[in-house]
Amino acid sequence: MTLSGPERDAVAARIAALVAQPSVSADPAFAEGMEGARRLLEARLAELGFGGARRLDGGGHAALYSERLAAPGRPTLLVYGHYDVQPPDPLELWRSPPFEATVRDGRLYGRGASDDKGPTVVALEALARLIAEDGELPCNVKVLLEGEEETGSPSLPAILRDNAGLLACDAALSADGARWRADVASVNVAARGSGGLEFRVRTADKDLHSGRYGGAVGNALHAVSQIVAGLHDARGAVAVRGFMDGVAAPTEAERAEIAAIPFDAPAFYAAVGAPTPWGEPQWSAPERLWLRPTVEVNGLWGGYQGAGGKTVIPCEAHAKLTVRLVAGQRPAAVRAALIAHLHAACPPWARLEITDERGWSPAYALRPDHPLLLAAEDALAETAGVRPLRVRIGASLPLTGLIREALGVETVMFSFAVSDEDYHAPNEFFRLSSIDEGIAAWMALIRRVGAQSPADYRA
Amino acid sequence: MTLSGPERDAVAARIAALVAQPSVSADPAFAEGMEGARRLLEARLAELGFGGARRLDGGGHAALYSERLAAPGRPTLLVYGHYDVQPPDPLELWRSPPFEATVRDGRLYGRGASDDKGPTVVALEALARLIAEDGELPCNVKVLLEGEEETGSPSLPAILRDNAGLLACDAALSADGARWRADVASVNVAARGSGGLEFRVRTADKDLHSGRYGGAVGNALHAVSQIVAGLHDARGAVAVRGFMDGVAAPTEAERAEIAAIPFDAPAFYAAVGAPTPWGEPQWSAPERLWLRPTVEVNGLWGGYQGAGGKTVIPCEAHAKLTVRLVAGQRPAAVRAALIAHLHAACPPWARLEITDERGWSPAYALRPDHPLLLAAEDALAETAGVRPLRVRIGASLPLTGLIREALGVETVMFSFAVSDEDYHAPNEFFRLSSIDEGIAAWMALIRRVGAQSPADYRA
């Protein structure tokens, strides 16, 4: 399948329209953009003849739901995407406005272009072409578009639990999850879990003059630095007691499977401008990314940030932390270990308080013989002309574990984003070539599911 | 001497007018406020019949100069103050606007009210009353009002050097330096030196997704935290190699002198809300403040600071540092030791760059038998009714060391600010009662100098 130029342009325009809605779920200031994104997607689903549209409210940003169930006796797929995006900061590093999609060199730049507005539109437009070409979808399709993926899906558990009947399906097919590389066909079979929190450290009631008090009163920035520096040991391993509980060392088979995947470490580091590699030296870079958990500080601040100097002892400092979890780690236990570590690491002359939390979700792995995985591999072999590699991702898709728990089904991650597309960073982009590749693969996969039986999913 | 209510109100109004000029020397955005403050002061000096007004340019913010030399055969004093102030951040903690002087409970609140606009106005209005009451000043007075005190006086050395003839005097009398306590008469006989710099740490060319890269690429916030945490050892001592070179341990005599000064440690810590004391345990809090050098981080930031979370590995972090120096430390050597330490502490997976510097100045101590110090003690004994204590300050007045070097004269710090007036912090204030006390003491001191001879200063 090849799209004509005007057809591709029309899909790109739909992505651009969605990017133009600044749907930052983390920041209440973007409520209008969230609503704008919801309305665009609802309108398109209605145009495509999807029915039963509902907003599923779990106490935060609603998820959108719609369905087209016109293939009796065929499997039912839950197609997942998300309409929310990461904050655009730091704004000054964007070469074009983050919420104004801009095409340069075959790439569409804008916040959310790759994560996950481009891939979500690809999925919906594949459904549109199937309806246009075949008159109807070959299997039953329920669409769930989440609005809180970028904040750790805090209300998705409630949404899934409260709507388990509505969302019942044979498997989930996710438009989020990212491809390994643009030039290597692959399917994701595992993802890390995630969680996070924010804390504040205080050392006094007010900022103090560094001459009048310096040497005799604690500094909140010294305290927060000690606490953050103690999260890792000198070799880059997480130094939080209890954090690694349950983490199995990679097996030789897993290591061999990963070693077989093409990975050019020097190119990987050169592409991001890192002076040297970082992390636990006993594991290769892909092993660190896919099989090892992490703690990252995503933001850290306190004191004076303006021009010039200010001779102040800041009384307050803030840090935002996120973790990535792997198989064997229980999110609740990791959360408790991290919070206990932070309190223990806080020196006696400071006070630490947890001020905010993200959702916590476990790592995910798909069983190797799952029928939707096999269909996805066949579909990619057909459209890409080569058998895909099985890869893992270091990122997290809370949906996968949550859907397994709530609905008892597995999820195949079939996003057509590529991992190098600077999502969560300035100048996020989506390759226009992924529109053709993605729509072709999604159409081929859904047709293959149409040839399967619900019984295949109950084996 | 007692001011009438209207007289006191008139002086307070002059302070308020000066506070209303936002003269933040650190930030070029405040250039207009700097000029506004200069014009107000120049206008007042002209009203008082001072002549020879000039702006002394050292390459930064100009210092104001004016003189009234009408006492042949009497000593010449260089009266010093500064018209620049610290940045007002964090703005949200001010209970009234920082550049709108507001009187509450006998205190005038506003940025610069205490440091150093209030005390500078007190000095000028003391001169005004002497002229009004006596028809002329009893000694020769040169006035030097600096515009870069709050950024470490970077161009003051050039200004003093280039205008050594113009500024020639027998001693300097500073309206900056702060009183020990409002209820204890005291004179400052020593001050710490200061210096500072800003650095940046980079770990990649761009912010990275914590799922895609987490575990295999360094995080600039982890790097900056390691570097900052390494500036002190576990007991609070500065851990920078070479930093303490030349610092003499306090003598038993010095310790006894300091121990004799009333200092209520529990009240000191309770007043600022510090959970526990901090600092080198072998020294008392006043010793840490006056006799020991410090390194403080005044600002630290990187990554995402907005609402909610962002799963990013920040590629860049920033820190602003200042130091306080004591007798025996050479600023250039301390600066070199600090920079070498920062580079050595930067892990190999990060790059550190010094991005900005403050002026560097040595500590200062006044000889115990200096005639202006003795006159100041006598003046305070007369107006306060009790012999003043000799105290030190932990803050810095770069002027003192620079004037000694450039003009060969000593400086008496005679500010009527009080150390608890939250200068450099939100809700800075100046006690209205200091207007009366300050004008009376300055008038008494200048009259005593008028009874001295220049020969007294050449002993």
Contacts between the chains, C-beta under 8 A, distances in Angstrom:
chain1	res1	chain2	res2	distance
A	25	B	308	7.3
A	26	B	306	6.9
A	26	B	307	5.7
A	26	B	308	2.7
A	26	B	309	5.9
A	26	B	310	6.8
A	27	B	306	5.7
A	27	B	307	4.3
A	27	B	308	6.0
A	28	B	307	6.5
A	29	B	307	7.4
A	86	B	310	5.6
A	86	B	311	7.5
A	86	B	312	7.6
A	87	B	304	6.4
A	87	B	306	5.2
A	87	B	308	7.5
A	87	B	310	5.3
A	89	B	304	5.9
A	89	B	305	7.8
A	89	B	306	6.0
A	89	B	310	7.4
A	90	B	207	7.5
A	93	B	206	7.3
A	93	B	207	7.9
A	150	B	309	8.0
A	150	B	311	7.7
A	151	B	308	5.4
A	151	B	309	6.1
A	152	B	309	7.0
A	178	B	212	7.5
A	191	B	211	8.0
A	192	B	211	6.4
A	194	B	211	7.4
A	194	B	311	7.1
A	196	B	309	5.4
A	196	B	311	7.5
A	198	B	309	7.3
A	203	B	274	6.3
A	203	B	275	7.3
A	203	B	278	7.8
A	204	B	272	4.6
A	204	B	273	5.0
A	204	B	274	4.9
A	205	B	272	6.0
A	205	B	273	3.0
A	206	B	93	7.3
A	206	B	272	6.7
A	206	B	273	7.2
A	206	B	422	6.9
A	206	B	425	5.5
A	206	B	426	6.6
A	206	B	427	7.6
A	207	B	90	7.4
A	207	B	93	7.8
A	207	B	424	7.3
A	207	B	425	4.3
A	207	B	426	6.7
A	208	B	272	6.0
A	208	B	424	7.7
A	208	B	425	6.2
A	209	B	395	6.5
A	209	B	419	8.0
A	209	B	422	7.9
A	209	B	423	5.8
A	209	B	424	4.3
A	209	B	425	6.6
A	210	B	294	7.1
A	210	B	296	4.6
A	210	B	298	6.7
A	210	B	322	5.8
A	210	B	324	6.8
A	210	B	424	7.4
A	211	B	191	7.9
A	211	B	192	6.4
A	211	B	194	7.3
A	211	B	324	6.1
A	211	B	393	6.7
A	211	B	394	4.7
A	211	B	395	2.7
A	211	B	396	5.7
A	212	B	178	7.5
A	212	B	289	7.4
A	212	B	393	7.6
A	212	B	394	5.7
A	212	B	395	5.8
A	212	B	419	5.1
A	212	B	423	7.9
A	213	B	272	7.0
A	213	B	289	7.2
A	213	B	394	7.3
A	214	B	289	7.3
A	214	B	294	4.1
A	214	B	296	5.3
A	214	B	324	5.3
A	214	B	394	6.1
A	215	B	279	5.2
A	215	B	280	7.6
A	215	B	288	3.9
A	215	B	289	5.6
A	215	B	292	5.2
A	215	B	293	7.7
A	215	B	294	4.5
A	215	B	324	7.1
A	215	B	394	6.9
A	216	B	268	7.8
A	216	B	277	6.6
A	216	B	278	6.5
A	216	B	279	4.9
A	216	B	285	4.4
A	216	B	288	4.4
A	216	B	289	5.3
A	217	B	269	7.4
A	217	B	272	6.3
A	217	B	274	5.1
A	217	B	277	7.7
A	217	B	278	5.6
A	217	B	279	7.8
A	218	B	274	6.3
A	218	B	275	7.9
A	218	B	276	7.8
A	218	B	278	3.9
A	219	B	296	5.8
A	219	B	297	6.3
A	221	B	228	6.7
A	221	B	297	4.3
A	221	B	298	7.8
A	221	B	299	7.5
A	221	B	300	4.6
A	221	B	319	7.9
A	222	B	228	6.6
A	222	B	229	7.4
A	222	B	231	7.4
A	222	B	232	6.4
A	222	B	297	6.3
A	224	B	225	7.4
A	224	B	300	7.5
A	225	B	224	7.4
A	225	B	225	4.3
A	225	B	226	7.8
A	225	B	227	8.0
A	225	B	228	3.7
A	225	B	229	4.4
A	225	B	297	7.4
A	225	B	300	7.1
A	226	B	225	7.8
A	226	B	229	4.6
A	227	B	225	8.0
A	228	B	221	6.7
A	228	B	222	6.6
A	228	B	225	3.7
A	228	B	229	7.8
A	229	B	222	7.4
A	229	B	225	4.4
A	229	B	226	4.7
A	229	B	228	7.8
A	229	B	229	3.9
A	229	B	230	7.8
A	230	B	229	7.8
A	231	B	222	7.4
A	232	B	222	6.4
A	268	B	216	7.8
A	269	B	217	7.4
A	272	B	204	4.6
A	272	B	205	6.0
A	272	B	206	6.7
A	272	B	208	6.0
A	272	B	213	7.0
A	272	B	217	6.3
A	273	B	204	5.0
A	273	B	205	3.0
A	273	B	206	7.2
A	273	B	315	7.7
A	274	B	203	6.3
A	274	B	204	4.9
A	274	B	217	5.0
A	274	B	218	6.3
A	274	B	349	6.7
A	275	B	203	7.3
A	275	B	218	7.9
A	275	B	348	6.9
A	275	B	349	5.7
A	275	B	350	6.8
A	275	B	351	5.9
A	276	B	218	7.8
A	276	B	348	5.4
A	276	B	349	4.7
A	277	B	216	6.6
A	277	B	217	7.7
A	277	B	349	7.3
A	278	B	203	7.8
A	278	B	216	6.5
A	278	B	217	5.6
A	278	B	218	3.9
A	278	B	349	4.5
A	279	B	215	5.1
A	279	B	216	5.0
A	279	B	217	7.8
A	280	B	215	7.6
A	285	B	216	4.4
A	288	B	215	3.9
A	288	B	216	4.4
A	289	B	212	7.4
A	289	B	213	7.2
A	289	B	214	7.3
A	289	B	215	5.6
A	289	B	216	5.3
A	292	B	215	5.2
A	293	B	215	7.8
A	294	B	210	7.1
A	294	B	214	4.2
A	294	B	215	4.5
A	296	B	210	4.6
A	296	B	214	5.3
A	296	B	219	5.8
A	296	B	311	7.6
A	296	B	313	5.7
A	297	B	219	6.2
A	297	B	221	4.2
A	297	B	222	6.3
A	297	B	225	7.4
A	297	B	303	6.9
A	297	B	314	7.8
A	298	B	210	6.7
A	298	B	221	7.9
A	298	B	303	5.2
A	298	B	304	5.4
A	298	B	309	6.5
A	298	B	310	5.5
A	298	B	311	6.3
A	298	B	312	5.2
A	298	B	313	7.6
A	298	B	314	6.9
A	299	B	221	7.6
A	299	B	302	7.3
A	299	B	303	3.7
A	299	B	304	4.0
A	299	B	305	5.2
A	299	B	310	6.9
A	299	B	314	7.2
A	300	B	221	4.6
A	300	B	224	7.6
A	300	B	225	7.1
A	300	B	300	6.6
A	300	B	301	6.7
A	300	B	302	5.7
A	300	B	303	6.0
A	300	B	317	7.1
A	301	B	300	6.8
A	301	B	301	4.1
A	301	B	302	7.5
A	301	B	303	7.9
A	301	B	305	5.0
A	302	B	299	7.3
A	302	B	300	5.7
A	302	B	301	7.4
A	303	B	297	6.9
A	303	B	298	5.2
A	303	B	299	3.7
A	303	B	300	6.0
A	303	B	301	7.8
A	303	B	320	7.1
A	304	B	87	6.4
A	304	B	89	5.8
A	304	B	298	5.4
A	304	B	299	4.0
A	304	B	320	6.3
A	305	B	89	7.7
A	305	B	299	5.2
A	305	B	301	5.0
A	305	B	318	7.4
A	306	B	26	7.0
A	306	B	27	5.7
A	306	B	87	5.2
A	306	B	89	6.0
A	307	B	26	5.7
A	307	B	27	4.2
A	307	B	28	6.5
A	307	B	29	7.4
A	308	B	25	7.3
A	308	B	26	2.6
A	308	B	27	5.9
A	308	B	87	7.5
A	308	B	151	5.5
A	308	B	356	7.4
A	308	B	358	7.9
A	309	B	26	5.9
A	309	B	150	8.0
A	309	B	151	6.1
A	309	B	152	7.1
A	309	B	196	5.3
A	309	B	198	7.3
A	309	B	298	6.5
A	309	B	320	5.8
A	309	B	322	6.4
A	309	B	356	7.7
A	309	B	358	5.0
A	310	B	26	6.8
A	310	B	86	5.5
A	310	B	87	5.3
A	310	B	89	7.3
A	310	B	298	5.5
A	310	B	299	7.0
A	310	B	320	7.4
A	310	B	424	6.6
A	311	B	86	7.4
A	311	B	150	7.8
A	311	B	194	7.1
A	311	B	196	7.5
A	311	B	296	7.6
A	311	B	298	6.3
A	311	B	322	5.1
A	311	B	424	5.8
A	312	B	86	7.6
A	312	B	298	5.2
A	312	B	424	5.1
A	312	B	425	6.5
A	313	B	296	5.7
A	313	B	298	7.5
A	314	B	297	7.8
A	314	B	298	6.9
A	314	B	299	7.1
A	315	B	273	7.7
A	317	B	300	7.1
A	318	B	305	7.4
A	319	B	221	7.9
A	320	B	303	7.1
A	320	B	304	6.3
A	320	B	309	5.8
A	320	B	310	7.4
A	322	B	210	5.7
A	322	B	309	6.4
A	322	B	311	5.1
A	324	B	210	6.8
A	324	B	211	6.1
A	324	B	214	5.3
A	324	B	215	7.2
A	348	B	275	6.9
A	348	B	276	5.3
A	349	B	274	6.7
A	349	B	275	5.7
A	349	B	276	4.6
A	349	B	277	7.3
A	349	B	278	4.5
A	350	B	275	6.8
A	351	B	275	5.8
A	356	B	308	7.4
A	356	B	309	7.7
A	358	B	308	8.0
A	358	B	309	5.1
A	393	B	211	6.7
A	393	B	212	7.7
A	394	B	211	4.8
A	394	B	212	5.8
A	394	B	213	7.4
A	394	B	214	6.1
A	394	B	215	6.9
A	395	B	209	6.6
A	395	B	211	2.6
A	395	B	212	5.9
A	396	B	211	5.7
A	419	B	212	5.1
A	422	B	206	6.9
A	422	B	209	7.9
A	423	B	209	5.7
A	423	B	212	7.9
A	424	B	207	7.2
A	424	B	208	7.8
A	424	B	209	4.3
A	424	B	210	7.4
A	424	B	310	6.6
A	424	B	311	5.8
A	424	B	312	5.1
A	425	B	206	5.5
A	425	B	207	4.3
A	425	B	208	6.3
A	425	B	209	6.6
A	425	B	312	6.6
A	426	B	206	6.6
A	426	B	207	6.7
A	427	B	206	7.7
